[in-house]
Amino acid sequence: MQFDTSNLQLQSIAGNSGKAFKGLRSDGTPVFVKYEMPPIVPALAREQITPPVLANNNEVGVGQRIEQEWLNGRTLTRQDMSSKQVRQILMRMHFSRILLNQALQLNYTYLEPQDLVYRWQKEAPTRLGQNGYLQSVCQDLLSNLPSFRQEVATFVHGDLHHKNWVETTSGLVYLTDWETACLTDRMMDVAYLLTHYIPRPMWEDWLKEYGYKYNRTVLNKIYWYGQLGYLNQITKHIESYDVEAANKEIYALRQFRQSFYKEV
């Protein structure tokens, strides 16, 4: 247990690079405390997409510190990800002009499809950069770029892993962890959700309820951004030193690409 400059008692939360804590205020109120949290978080809280923000401070020598409500509940399971609540939160985020404008004010820049691939190549751990198969996937993506229109790009989360979702004991669902958020095609989020959690026979109904048409153009985008989603998740596993999970993700990427070629 340690104390910060506001006399909060802080207990480190494992797996958050030493930046996340469970805090205890002097009146006994528990709070979630995180340093270096993206400044877009208060706007997301106002949209009821992420947990309510209780305090937002900029500490000298430490940086941005945000206190949020401490949520009693659980992280979502894979089975939960097909729920109506998850889809509604994505729609609220993707179609919010307020969030888009706030992100632009905070100097978020639009990322086109090729930018997303180049970013992965630049930031991937060395062992992935040297992986011939993954690099061949990148080359395929760069050779088959989907259309991109900046005027319809949106604010996206970028890592919809089920452990980044929480459900409170009162039944409210929130999305957390915003370090990967960016401005790009919302298909980046949609394709990840579909390829990782929604059974293939359910794609048509899910897409129509979200607001997409179900046609070859949309499916081609799912396959493009779906591969990018696998690449990003592989990186997450390697960064967490979970080689077994990374290998499973690579295998899933192979299976996904094979199923695409069979379908077309």
C-alpha positions as a LaTeX table, in Angstrom:
\begin{tabular}{lrrr}
\hline
Residue & $x$ (\AA) & $y$ (\AA) & $z$ (\AA) \\
\hline
Met1 & 0.00 & 0.00 & 0.00 \\
Gln2 & 1.26 & 3.51 & $-0.86$ \\
Phe3 & $-0.05$ & 7.06 & $-0.81$ \\
Asp4 & $-0.20$ & 9.55 & $-3.67$ \\
Thr5 & $-0.05$ & 13.33 & $-3.42$ \\
Ser6 & $-3.79$ & 13.61 & $-2.69$ \\
Asn7 & $-3.46$ & 11.17 & 0.23 \\
Leu8 & $-5.24$ & 8.37 & $-1.58$ \\
Gln9 & $-4.21$ & 4.92 & $-0.42$ \\
Leu10 & $-3.15$ & 3.10 & $-3.57$ \\
Gln11 & $-2.90$ & $-0.61$ & $-4.23$ \\
Ser12 & $-1.34$ & $-1.63$ & $-7.54$ \\
Ile13 & $-3.48$ & $-3.64$ & $-9.95$ \\
Ala14 & $-1.58$ & $-6.47$ & $-11.62$ \\
Gly15 & $-1.16$ & $-6.43$ & $-15.38$ \\
Asn16 & $-1.40$ & $-2.69$ & $-15.92$ \\
Ser17 & 2.28 & $-1.72$ & $-16.22$ \\
Gly18 & 2.30 & $-0.05$ & $-12.82$ \\
Lys19 & $-0.10$ & 2.69 & $-13.95$ \\
Ala20 & $-3.41$ & 1.40 & $-12.52$ \\
Phe21 & $-4.41$ & 1.25 & $-8.89$ \\
Lys22 & $-7.31$ & 0.64 & $-6.57$ \\
Gly23 & $-7.51$ & 3.79 & $-4.51$ \\
Leu24 & $-9.13$ & 4.34 & $-1.13$ \\
Arg25 & $-10.24$ & 7.85 & $-0.23$ \\
Ser26 & $-10.12$ & 9.20 & 3.30 \\
Asp27 & $-13.87$ & 8.60 & 3.68 \\
Gly28 & $-13.42$ & 4.94 & 2.71 \\
Thr29 & $-14.73$ & 5.28 & $-0.85$ \\
Pro30 & $-12.91$ & 2.96 & $-3.30$ \\
Val31 & $-11.93$ & 4.40 & $-6.69$ \\
Phe32 & $-10.10$ & 3.23 & $-9.79$ \\
Val33 & $-7.00$ & 5.34 & $-10.35$ \\
Lys34 & $-4.94$ & 5.37 & $-13.52$ \\
Tyr35 & $-1.98$ & 7.50 & $-14.56$ \\
Glu36 & $-1.29$ & 8.51 & $-18.15$ \\
Met37 & $-4.86$ & 7.73 & $-19.16$ \\
Pro38 & $-5.82$ & 9.17 & $-22.57$ \\
Pro39 & $-7.47$ & 12.60 & $-22.20$ \\
Ile40 & $-10.47$ & 11.45 & $-24.27$ \\
Val41 & $-11.70$ & 9.36 & $-21.29$ \\
Pro42 & $-13.80$ & 12.12 & $-19.62$ \\
Ala43 & $-15.71$ & 12.60 & $-22.89$ \\
Leu44 & $-16.27$ & 8.84 & $-23.13$ \\
Ala45 & $-17.58$ & 8.85 & $-19.56$ \\
Arg46 & $-20.05$ & 11.63 & $-20.39$ \\
Glu47 & $-21.34$ & 9.44 & $-23.23$ \\
Gln48 & $-21.74$ & 6.57 & $-20.71$ \\
Ile49 & $-19.37$ & 4.37 & $-22.69$ \\
Thr50 & $-16.70$ & 4.08 & $-19.99$ \\
Pro51 & $-17.17$ & 4.34 & $-16.19$ \\
Pro52 & $-17.94$ & 7.77 & $-14.64$ \\
Val53 & $-14.95$ & 10.05 & $-13.98$ \\
Leu54 & $-14.81$ & 11.40 & $-10.42$ \\
Ala55 & $-11.63$ & 13.47 & $-10.69$ \\
Asn56 & $-9.21$ & 14.49 & $-13.43$ \\
Asn57 & $-5.85$ & 15.89 & $-12.35$ \\
Asn58 & $-2.53$ & 16.71 & $-13.96$ \\
Glu59 & 0.24 & 16.05 & $-11.41$ \\
Val60 & 3.68 & 17.62 & $-11.80$ \\
Gly61 & 6.23 & 14.94 & $-12.64$ \\
Val62 & 3.56 & 12.26 & $-12.96$ \\
Gly63 & 1.17 & 13.37 & $-15.68$ \\
Gln64 & $-2.55$ & 12.89 & $-16.19$ \\
Arg65 & $-4.33$ & 11.04 & $-13.39$ \\
Ile66 & $-7.98$ & 10.06 & $-13.61$ \\
Glu67 & $-10.16$ & 8.67 & $-10.84$ \\
Gln68 & $-13.21$ & 6.64 & $-11.86$ \\
Glu69 & $-15.91$ & 4.83 & $-9.99$ \\
Trp70 & $-14.75$ & 1.50 & $-8.62$ \\
Leu71 & $-17.02$ & $-1.04$ & $-10.26$ \\
Asn72 & $-18.17$ & $-4.15$ & $-8.49$ \\
Gly73 & $-18.86$ & $-6.69$ & $-11.18$ \\
Arg74 & $-17.07$ & $-8.86$ & $-13.72$ \\
Thr75 & $-15.37$ & $-8.78$ & $-17.08$ \\
Leu76 & $-17.42$ & $-10.11$ & $-19.98$ \\
Thr77 & $-16.95$ & $-13.63$ & $-21.29$ \\
Arg78 & $-16.66$ & $-14.62$ & $-24.93$ \\
Gln79 & $-20.32$ & $-15.65$ & $-24.87$ \\
Asp80 & $-21.37$ & $-12.20$ & $-23.62$ \\
Met81 & $-19.90$ & $-10.45$ & $-26.63$ \\
Ser82 & $-22.89$ & $-11.18$ & $-28.86$ \\
Ser83 & $-25.20$ & $-9.30$ & $-26.48$ \\
Lys84 & $-27.36$ & $-6.38$ & $-27.57$ \\
Gln85 & $-25.67$ & $-4.12$ & $-24.99$ \\
Val86 & $-22.25$ & $-4.59$ & $-26.57$ \\
Arg87 & $-23.59$ & $-3.72$ & $-30.02$ \\
Gln88 & $-25.43$ & $-0.66$ & $-28.67$ \\
Ile89 & $-22.29$ & 0.69 & $-26.97$ \\
Leu90 & $-20.34$ & 0.32 & $-30.22$ \\
Met91 & $-23.04$ & 2.16 & $-32.13$ \\
Arg92 & $-23.12$ & 4.94 & $-29.53$ \\
Met93 & $-19.36$ & 5.34 & $-29.82$ \\
His94 & $-19.06$ & 5.01 & $-33.59$ \\
Phe95 & $-21.88$ & 7.41 & $-34.43$ \\
Ser96 & $-21.04$ & 10.09 & $-31.85$ \\
Arg97 & $-20.10$ & 13.39 & $-33.49$ \\
Ile98 & $-19.26$ & 14.70 & $-30.02$ \\
Leu99 & $-16.55$ & 12.07 & $-29.55$ \\
Leu100 & $-15.22$ & 12.60 & $-33.05$ \\
Asn101 & $-14.94$ & 16.36 & $-32.56$ \\
Gln102 & $-13.39$ & 15.94 & $-29.10$ \\
Ala103 & $-10.80$ & 13.54 & $-30.51$ \\
Leu104 & $-9.89$ & 16.02 & $-33.25$ \\
Gln105 & $-9.48$ & 18.76 & $-30.64$ \\
Leu106 & $-7.12$ & 16.45 & $-28.77$ \\
Asn107 & $-5.00$ & 16.07 & $-31.92$ \\
Tyr108 & $-6.07$ & 12.56 & $-32.91$ \\
Thr109 & $-5.36$ & 12.17 & $-36.62$ \\
Tyr110 & $-7.15$ & 10.07 & $-39.22$ \\
Leu111 & $-5.51$ & 6.73 & $-39.95$ \\
Glu112 & $-6.07$ & 5.24 & $-43.39$ \\
Pro113 & $-5.89$ & 1.46 & $-43.92$ \\
Gln114 & $-2.25$ & 1.52 & $-45.01$ \\
Asp115 & $-1.37$ & 3.63 & $-41.95$ \\
Leu116 & $-2.74$ & 0.89 & $-39.70$ \\
Val117 & $-0.57$ & $-1.75$ & $-41.37$ \\
Tyr118 & 2.53 & 0.45 & $-41.28$ \\
Arg119 & 1.90 & 1.15 & $-37.59$ \\
Trp120 & 1.72 & $-2.57$ & $-36.87$ \\
Gln121 & 4.96 & $-3.21$ & $-38.74$ \\
Lys122 & 6.68 & $-0.37$ & $-36.89$ \\
Glu123 & 5.45 & $-1.23$ & $-33.39$ \\
Ala124 & 5.35 & $-5.05$ & $-33.47$ \\
Pro125 & 7.93 & $-6.82$ & $-31.28$ \\
Thr126 & 11.06 & $-7.94$ & $-33.15$ \\
Arg127 & 10.09 & $-11.61$ & $-33.18$ \\
Leu128 & 6.89 & $-10.73$ & $-35.03$ \\
Gly129 & 8.66 & $-8.41$ & $-37.43$ \\
Gln130 & 10.87 & $-11.34$ & $-38.39$ \\
Asn131 & 7.96 & $-13.75$ & $-38.83$ \\
Gly132 & 7.71 & $-14.45$ & $-42.56$ \\
Tyr133 & 4.07 & $-15.50$ & $-42.48$ \\
Leu134 & 2.90 & $-12.40$ & $-40.63$ \\
Gln135 & 4.90 & $-10.16$ & $-42.93$ \\
Ser136 & 3.29 & $-11.88$ & $-45.93$ \\
Val137 & $-0.11$ & $-11.08$ & $-44.42$ \\
Cys138 & 0.94 & $-7.43$ & $-44.15$ \\
Gln139 & 1.99 & $-7.40$ & $-47.81$ \\
Asp140 & $-1.35$ & $-8.92$ & $-48.84$ \\
Leu141 & $-3.18$ & $-6.24$ & $-46.85$ \\
Leu142 & $-1.13$ & $-3.46$ & $-48.46$ \\
Ser143 & $-1.77$ & $-4.91$ & $-51.91$ \\
Asn144 & $-5.55$ & $-5.07$ & $-51.35$ \\
Leu145 & $-6.40$ & $-1.87$ & $-49.49$ \\
Pro146 & $-10.11$ & $-1.24$ & $-48.86$ \\
Ser147 & $-11.70$ & 2.06 & $-49.77$ \\
Phe148 & $-11.46$ & 4.78 & $-47.13$ \\
Arg149 & $-13.43$ & 8.02 & $-46.85$ \\
Gln150 & $-12.27$ & 10.41 & $-44.16$ \\
Glu151 & $-15.66$ & 12.10 & $-43.99$ \\
Val152 & $-17.26$ & 8.91 & $-42.64$ \\
Ala153 & $-14.36$ & 7.81 & $-40.42$ \\
Thr154 & $-15.19$ & 7.56 & $-36.73$ \\
Phe155 & $-13.69$ & 7.26 & $-33.27$ \\
Val156 & $-12.87$ & 3.58 & $-32.68$ \\
His157 & $-11.58$ & 1.65 & $-29.67$ \\
Gly158 & $-9.09$ & $-0.60$ & $-31.45$ \\
Asp159 & $-8.99$ & $-3.51$ & $-28.97$ \\
Leu160 & $-12.39$ & $-5.01$ & $-28.19$ \\
His161 & $-11.03$ & $-8.05$ & $-26.34$ \\
His162 & $-13.71$ & $-9.32$ & $-23.97$ \\
Lys163 & $-11.53$ & $-8.56$ & $-20.95$ \\
Asn164 & $-11.76$ & $-4.85$ & $-21.81$ \\
Trp165 & $-15.50$ & $-4.95$ & $-21.10$ \\
Val166 & $-17.03$ & $-4.91$ & $-17.62$ \\
Glu167 & $-20.54$ & $-5.50$ & $-16.34$ \\
Thr168 & $-21.49$ & $-4.02$ & $-12.98$ \\
Thr169 & $-23.60$ & $-5.85$ & $-10.42$ \\
Ser170 & $-26.46$ & $-3.54$ & $-11.45$ \\
Gly171 & $-26.19$ & $-4.75$ & $-15.06$ \\
Leu172 & $-24.48$ & $-1.73$ & $-16.67$ \\
Val173 & $-21.86$ & $-2.56$ & $-19.31$ \\
Tyr174 & $-18.81$ & $-0.37$ & $-19.92$ \\
Leu175 & $-15.82$ & $-0.45$ & $-22.27$ \\
Thr176 & $-12.38$ & 0.27 & $-20.78$ \\
Asp177 & $-8.69$ & 0.62 & $-21.80$ \\
Trp178 & $-8.42$ & 3.37 & $-24.44$ \\
Glu179 & $-4.73$ & 3.37 & $-25.31$ \\
Thr180 & $-5.40$ & 1.93 & $-28.80$ \\
Ala181 & $-8.22$ & 4.33 & $-29.72$ \\
Cys182 & $-7.91$ & 6.18 & $-33.02$ \\
Leu183 & $-9.87$ & 7.79 & $-35.86$ \\
Thr184 & $-10.43$ & 5.40 & $-38.74$ \\
Asp185 & $-13.03$ & 3.17 & $-40.40$ \\
Arg186 & $-15.37$ & 1.77 & $-37.75$ \\
Met187 & $-15.01$ & $-1.59$ & $-39.47$ \\
Met188 & $-11.78$ & $-1.95$ & $-37.47$ \\
Asp189 & $-13.90$ & $-2.57$ & $-34.37$ \\
Val190 & $-16.76$ & $-4.36$ & $-36.09$ \\
Ala191 & $-14.52$ & $-6.87$ & $-37.89$ \\
Tyr192 & $-12.65$ & $-7.72$ & $-34.69$ \\
Leu193 & $-15.89$ & $-8.40$ & $-32.85$ \\
Leu194 & $-17.31$ & $-10.53$ & $-35.66$ \\
Thr195 & $-14.18$ & $-12.59$ & $-36.31$ \\
His196 & $-13.41$ & $-13.24$ & $-32.65$ \\
Tyr197 & $-16.83$ & $-13.64$ & $-31.06$ \\
Ile198 & $-19.78$ & $-13.86$ & $-33.45$ \\
Pro199 & $-20.46$ & $-17.22$ & $-35.18$ \\
Arg200 & $-20.31$ & $-16.88$ & $-38.97$ \\
Pro201 & $-24.01$ & $-17.77$ & $-39.51$ \\
Met202 & $-24.97$ & $-14.82$ & $-37.29$ \\
Trp203 & $-22.98$ & $-12.17$ & $-39.17$ \\
Glu204 & $-25.79$ & $-11.09$ & $-41.48$ \\
Asp205 & $-28.29$ & $-10.41$ & $-38.68$ \\
Trp206 & $-25.65$ & $-8.68$ & $-36.52$ \\
Leu207 & $-24.54$ & $-6.40$ & $-39.35$ \\
Lys208 & $-28.10$ & $-5.42$ & $-40.28$ \\
Glu209 & $-28.96$ & $-4.64$ & $-36.66$ \\
Tyr210 & $-25.81$ & $-2.51$ & $-36.42$ \\
Gly211 & $-26.69$ & $-0.63$ & $-39.59$ \\
Tyr212 & $-24.59$ & $-2.19$ & $-42.33$ \\
Lys213 & $-25.82$ & $-3.67$ & $-45.56$ \\
Tyr214 & $-24.92$ & $-7.31$ & $-46.05$ \\
Asn215 & $-23.09$ & $-7.48$ & $-49.36$ \\
Arg216 & $-19.76$ & $-8.35$ & $-50.90$ \\
Thr217 & $-18.30$ & $-4.88$ & $-50.30$ \\
Val218 & $-18.98$ & $-5.13$ & $-46.56$ \\
Leu219 & $-17.70$ & $-8.71$ & $-46.36$ \\
Asn220 & $-14.49$ & $-7.76$ & $-48.14$ \\
Lys221 & $-13.93$ & $-5.05$ & $-45.55$ \\
Ile222 & $-14.56$ & $-7.53$ & $-42.75$ \\
Tyr223 & $-11.94$ & $-9.86$ & $-44.16$ \\
Trp224 & $-9.40$ & $-7.03$ & $-44.51$ \\
Tyr225 & $-9.90$ & $-5.51$ & $-41.08$ \\
Gly226 & $-10.38$ & $-8.96$ & $-39.56$ \\
Gln227 & $-6.83$ & $-9.90$ & $-40.51$ \\
Leu228 & $-5.56$ & $-6.64$ & $-39.02$ \\
Gly229 & $-7.43$ & $-7.49$ & $-35.82$ \\
Tyr230 & $-5.64$ & $-10.82$ & $-35.58$ \\
Leu231 & $-2.28$ & $-9.12$ & $-36.10$ \\
Asn232 & $-3.01$ & $-6.62$ & $-33.33$ \\
Gln233 & $-4.12$ & $-9.35$ & $-30.93$ \\
Ile234 & $-1.01$ & $-11.40$ & $-31.64$ \\
Thr235 & 1.07 & $-8.38$ & $-30.65$ \\
Lys236 & $-0.93$ & $-7.99$ & $-27.41$ \\
His237 & $-0.23$ & $-11.60$ & $-26.45$ \\
Ile238 & 3.49 & $-11.32$ & $-27.19$ \\
Glu239 & 3.71 & $-8.12$ & $-25.16$ \\
Ser240 & 2.06 & $-10.00$ & $-22.29$ \\
Tyr241 & 4.60 & $-12.85$ & $-22.68$ \\
Asp242 & 1.79 & $-15.28$ & $-23.54$ \\
Val243 & 3.41 & $-17.16$ & $-26.41$ \\
Glu244 & 0.83 & $-19.95$ & $-26.34$ \\
Ala245 & $-2.04$ & $-17.49$ & $-26.83$ \\
Ala246 & $-0.09$ & $-15.75$ & $-29.62$ \\
Asn247 & 0.41 & $-19.07$ & $-31.43$ \\
Lys248 & $-3.31$ & $-19.83$ & $-31.11$ \\
Glu249 & $-4.08$ & $-16.43$ & $-32.60$ \\
Ile250 & $-1.72$ & $-17.07$ & $-35.51$ \\
Tyr251 & $-3.44$ & $-20.39$ & $-36.15$ \\
Ala252 & $-6.84$ & $-18.67$ & $-36.01$ \\
Leu253 & $-5.58$ & $-16.09$ & $-38.52$ \\
Arg254 & $-4.54$ & $-18.90$ & $-40.89$ \\
Gln255 & $-7.96$ & $-20.54$ & $-40.55$ \\
Phe256 & $-9.72$ & $-17.24$ & $-41.13$ \\
Arg257 & $-7.77$ & $-16.52$ & $-44.31$ \\
Gln258 & $-8.43$ & $-20.03$ & $-45.62$ \\
Ser259 & $-12.17$ & $-19.71$ & $-44.97$ \\
Phe260 & $-12.20$ & $-16.39$ & $-46.84$ \\
Tyr261 & $-10.54$ & $-17.87$ & $-49.93$ \\
Lys262 & $-13.01$ & $-20.78$ & $-49.90$ \\
Glu263 & $-15.96$ & $-18.41$ & $-49.61$ \\
Val264 & $-14.93$ & $-16.18$ & $-52.50$ \\
\hline
\end{tabular}
